């Protein structure tokens, strides 16, 4: 009965919005110096390397003078998370207003720290669609499945309403190539100018919505375990330890210095934010207003080619029909997703696998990232190799339009989770992204082909030019293969 009662109970919160008078800030001046034409175009820079992506977040936090607005699905309790949180606290100590909106999927273990930071006069933390504390996520899912099943998957960070980062990365070591075992391939867009203001407007919608609940309301008495001074001391120590690791040292003396000195070339091009209305969290958004609805006409209008990189790719019947129709009228369709050994969600692979043969018969090019894919972002700063997994969510249409964001090609992104991304209209930017896509798949992915009997072969190109052919999923674990097929037989595709 307690689980089914309305929650959280009534409370009050302050409506706040992005500060618009930031033209005189350092970041605004830097944007002008980098060529802002003041004609409605935005400055765009694609961030593919993990260390650079983290360095940008840290350096821009140091440069911010008025506001930092951050919105993330996950914030991990690791070195990257510690550096991220410490820079937010340092900014708040300088007088910068910090608003941090986190989905409540994975933050309950940080309740004491979150509440302590929220006590800072310049920091406010809100949790999106929170779970009821004390019940646990599993129990809450039993009684409130329709509500807690809908998560905020958005990822953005905006500084002084002038510069923004939008893409696929959460805050955690694996998103920034900081782990020694396995890291994600991912992609962000650094945007300056009008696109930053669009991100700020969407952030305000989410921040002031009834789904964004002040952290103190959610955690209750659990937030009394740590004072702000204790949190500052603990976070300072953790950030110092993170900075003294080999990764932290390389970050400080390599990529970070280049970012701080402004050696970034922006392309000033038409760009717009495409984001799900916040009402999607209650299943109330119109289908033509959500990300998939907005982007569908662009996809259906493809004339030459469609390149898709989706970490979690579950097309199901409607998606297969859509992509097959494009292929049948001469559009070259190429899909990159995870292989069985590179994916971190085996059920997704199991349901994607159900559609492979039909897509190959329709002439669609399928590629699966190998787990041993190269890590040039780690090699560039003198770190060792690691395994790789695809986390990029991007697609290019006719090498004219490029979409980069949090949106996977799966039912969860289409119908359940709240998503966002940047739509860029630029042949130069889109073509460069496609060139990187094609180079990556040639070197680091299996190419899937139908064999003479209608089965599937996985082909891998070695560095010496030799081609290895695998007649079955090239997986290290037979049990993993078996479980992927078990998951594929379960009626859970609509939730993936």
N, C-alpha and C positions, 0 to 999 in steps of 0.2 A: 504493500500500500504506500509506503514511503517513497518507493522508487517511481510509482506512477503519479505522484503528486506533482503540481507545477514546481519547477525549480530552475534557476534560483529564485528565492522570494523577492519581493519588491525591494528595490534599491535605487539610489540616485547616482548619476554620473554626469560629468561636465561635458558638454558638446564643445569640441575644439576643432579647428580647421587649419589647413596649411597656411603659413605666413606668405603673403604675396609680395611684401616690400623687401625683397632681398637682392635688388639689382646692384647694390653697392658692395656686396660680399666678395670675398676673394674668389670664390668659385664662379660667381657671375662674371667677374673680370677675366678669369681664365678662359671661360667659354667664349667670351668676345675675342680674346687674343688668339683663340684657336680657329677663328674664321666665321663666327656666327653671322649669317647674312641678314638676320632679322626680317625674313620674308615668310616665316611659317615652317621652314624646314628645320629638322632636328639634327644635331651632331650625333653620329652613330659610330660605335667601335665594337667589334665582336671580340669577346673574351673567351678563348677556348682553353687556355692553359690554367690549371688549377692554382698554382702559386700566385700568378698575376691576379686572379680573381679575388683571392683573399687579401693580397696587398692593396688592391683598389679599395676594398671595404675599410681596411684599417687606415690608409692614408687619407681617404676622403672624410672619414670620421674625425681625423685630426684637423682637417682643413675647414670643417663645418663651423659656422659662426652663429647661426640662428636655430636651425632645426635639423633633426635626423628622424625620419619616419621609416621604420623597418617592419616588414610583414613576412613571416616565415611559417612553413608547415612544421619544420623540425629545427631544434636548437640543441645540439649535443653537448654533453658534459665531457668535453675533451679539449685538446690544446687549441684547436681553432675556435671552439666555443668560448674558451676562456679569454683568448685575445680579443674576440669580437665583443664580449660583454665588458671587458676592461676598457676598451676604447669608448664604448657608450658611456660608461661611468666617468671617464676622464672628460669627455665632452660635456656631460651634465655639470661637472664641477667647474667648467669654464663658463657656464651660463647658457649652454645650448639646451633647447627643449628637446627631449628624447621621448618619442612615442613608439612603443614596441608592442606589436600585435602578433601573438603566437596562437596557432592552432593548439588545442589542448590534447592532441593525440599522444604526446610523449613528453609532457613537462611536469607531471605530478611529482616526480622525484626531486624537482627543483623548487618546490613551493616555498620553502623557507628563504632561499636566495632571491627568488622572484619578488616575494613580499618585502624583503629587506631593501632591494633596489627600488621598488615602487615607493618606498618611504622617502626617497630623495625628492626634494622640491622640484627638480627639473626632469624627473623620470616618471612616466606613467606606463604601466604594463596592463594589457587586457588580454583575456583568453577567449578564443573564438569557439562558440558552441561547446562549452565546457562539460566535462564529465562530473558527475556528483561525487565528491570526495567521500571516502569511507565505504562506498559500494564496490569500487573496482570497475574496470572497463568491461570485464566479461559479464558481470551482473547487470551493469547499466545497459549493455547491448541486448540482454534478454528482455528487459522491460521497456527500453526506450530506443529500440533498434532504428526506427524510421528517423529519429532525430540524430542520434550519435553516429549513424552511418555516414552522414554528410559532413565532410571535412573541408577546411579551407586549405587548398593545396598551393595557393599563391606564394610567390617569392619576389619581393622587391625591397629596395633600400634607396631612399631618396634624401639628398643633402641640400639644405637651404632652398628647396623647391626649384633647384637649378640643374642638378645632376642626379641621375638615377641609374640603378642597376636592376635589370629584370631578366629572369631566365629560369634555368632548371635547378640551380644549386640551392640546397638548404645550407645551414651552418653546421658543419661537421668535418672532421679530418678527411674522410673519403671523398668529399666534394672538391677538395683543394689539393689533392695528390700528396697528402701529408702522412698517409699510412704506409707501412712497409709491406703489408700483405696484399691488399687489393684496393684500387681506387676507381672512381667513376670518370669516364669521359663525359664532359658536360659543356654547356654553352650558355653564356650570358650576353646581354646587350648593355653596353654602357651608353647612356643617352644623355644629351645636354639640350637645353632649350625647351621648346614646346612639349616634347614628349615627357619631360620631367613633371611639368605642370599637370598633364593628363594623369600620370601615375599618382600624383598627390591628390587629385580630385577623387580618384577611385579609392585611394587609401582612406580619405575622409568618409566616404560612403560606408566602408566596412567598419571603421573606427567608431562611428557614431550610431551604428546599427544596433538593434536589440540583441544581436548574436555575439557582440563583443562585450564581455563582462569584466569589470575591474578585478584584478587578480585577488585583491583583499576580500572581495565578496565570495570568490570561489574557494579560497584556501581556509578562510575562517581562522580558528585558533592555531592552525598549523603554521601560520605566518608569524607567530610570536617567538619562534625558536632562534631567530638570528637578528641581531641589530644591524643597522646600516654600517656602523663602524666595523663590526665584526665581518660583515660581508665585504667591505672595502679591503680589509686586511687579508682576508682569505683569497679574494679575487686577484689582488696585487701579487700575492705569492704564486698563485697558479699561472698568471700571465708571465711572470718572470721565469718560472720553470719552463713554460712553453717556448719562450724566446731563447732559452739556452740549449734547446735541442738542436741537432744538426739541421733539421728542417727550419726551425725558427731563425737560426744563424744565417742560413742561405737566403731566407726570405728577407731578412733585414739588410743584408749586404749585396743583394743581387737585384731581384725584380722590384723590391720595394723602393730602392733608390731611383730607379728609372721612372717609376710611376710618380714619385714625389716631385721629380724635376719636370714633369709635364710633357715627356716625350711620347705623346700619343697623338696619332693623326686621326681626326674625326672626319667622316664623310657626311656632308650636310645634305640630307635627302628627305623626301616625304616619309614620315613615320607616324603611326597612330597606335594607341593602346587598344587592344581588344580584351575585354574582361567580362566575366560572368557578372550579372547583377547580383548584389548581395542576397536578394530574395531567393536565389537558387538554393540557399542553405535550408530553406523550408519547402523546396520543390515547387515554388510558385512563379518562377521565371518563365516567360514565353520562349518557345523553342527557337524563334528567329532572333532573340536577343542574347542567347548564350553564345559562347565562343564558337562552338561547332556550327550553329546557325548562321553566324556572321561570316565564317570562313567558307561555308559550303559553296556559295556562288563562285568564289575565286577558284576553288578546287574543280568544280564542274566546268568552269570556263577554260581550263587548261587546254592549250592547243599543241604544245610541243613536248613538254616533259614535266614530271612530278617526282621530286626526290623527297623521301620521308625518312627521318631518323626518329625513332620512337622506342624508348627503353622498354615500355610495356605496350605490346601491339596485339590487340585482340579484335580483329575486324568483324567477326561473326558474319552472318549471311548478308546483312545490308551493306557492310563495308566491303565485302568481297564483290558484291554486285556493282557497287559504285566504282571500285578500282578496275574491275574487269571491263566495265563499259568504257572507261577512259582508254584502256589498252586497246580495245576493239576498234576504236576510232582513230588509232594511230598515235596516241600519247604514250611516250615511254615512261613507264611507272617503275621506280626503283625504291625498295624498302630496305632499311637497315634496322635490325632489332638485335636483341641478345641471343646468343646460343645458349644451350642448356647449361653449360659450365660457367658461363659469364653472368647469367641472370641471378638475381637474389630473390625472385618470386617464382618458384617452380609451377604453381597453379596457372600463372599467366602463360608460361611457356606451353603448358599442356593444352590450353585452349587455343592459343595461336597455332599450334601444330595441326589442329583439326582442319585448318583452312589452307595449309601450304600447297597441297597437290592441286587443288582447284585454282589457286592463284597462279601457280607455275603453268598450268595448262592454258590459262588466259593470257600468257605472255608477260606476266609481271615478273620483274627481276627481284629476287629475294637474296638478302645477305644477312648473315648472323655474325656478330662480333666474336672473335676468338678471345678466350681468357688471357692468352699470352700476348695480346696486342701491345705494341710499343708504347712507352711512356716518355716521350720527348720532353714533357714538362718537368719531369723529375731529373732526367739526364742533364737538362740545361742548367740546373743549379747544383749539380754534383751529387745527386742522391742515387740510391740503388734502384734496381728494377722492382716492379710489383706486378701483380695480376691486374687485369682491367675488366671493367663492366660498363656497359652503355647506360647513361642516364640522360643524354641529350634528348630534348623534345623540340624538334624544328622541322620545317618543311619548306621547300622552294618550288615555286610554280613558274614554268616557262623561263626560268632564270631571270625573272623580273620582280617577283614578289618573294620575300623571305619572312617567315613567321618563326619567332623564337620565344619560348616561354615555358610554362609548366604543364602544358596540355599534351597528354599522351593520346595515341589513337586507340582508345579502349572505352568500353561502356562507362567506366567510373568517371573518366574525365568528361565524357560527353554529357552524362545525365546526373551524376551524383555529387562529385566534388566541385568546389568553386575553383576556377582556373583563370589564368591571364597570360598575355603574351604581347609582344610588339610586332606589328605588321610593317615591314619596310618595303617601300617601292623604289628599287634601284637595281638596274642591271649590273652595275659594278659590284655592289655588295652581294647580291644574290649569286652572281656568277662566281665570285671568290669563294662563297660558302659551298657551292656545288663542287668547285674544283677541290676543295679540302675534303668534301664528302667522298668524291671519287678516288682521291689518293688514299684516303683512309681505308676504304673497303678493299682496294687492290692489295694493300699491304697487310691488313689486320683482320679481315673477315673471311668467313667461309662463303663461297658462292654456291647456291643451291641449284641443281639441275635435275630434270627428270631423266631417268635412265631408259633403256630400251623396253623395259617391262612395266614402265609407269611408276616405278619407285623413285626415291630421291637419293641423289649423290651429293655429298658435301665436298667441295673442292677448295683446297688451301694452297696459296702460292708461297713458296719458300723464297728467302732472300736471294738464292742462287738461280731463281727462275723455274725451278722444278715445281710440278703440280702434284699434290697429294690428293687422292680421292678416297673418301670414306663412304661406304654404302649404307651406314647407319649413323645415328647421332654420334658425333665424336665426343663422347662424354667419358669422364674418368670413372664414374660410378654407375654400375648397372642398376643399383637400387634407385638412383636418381631418375634414370630413364623410366623404370617401372612406375615410380610415383608420379611422374609427369603424365603418364598415360592414365593412371587412376584418376588424377585430378581432371584430366580432359573428359573423362566419362561422367563426372559429377555435374549436376545442373546449377553451376555457380558462375557461368560465363557473364551473366548480366551484372555481377558484382565486382568484376575484375577490371 
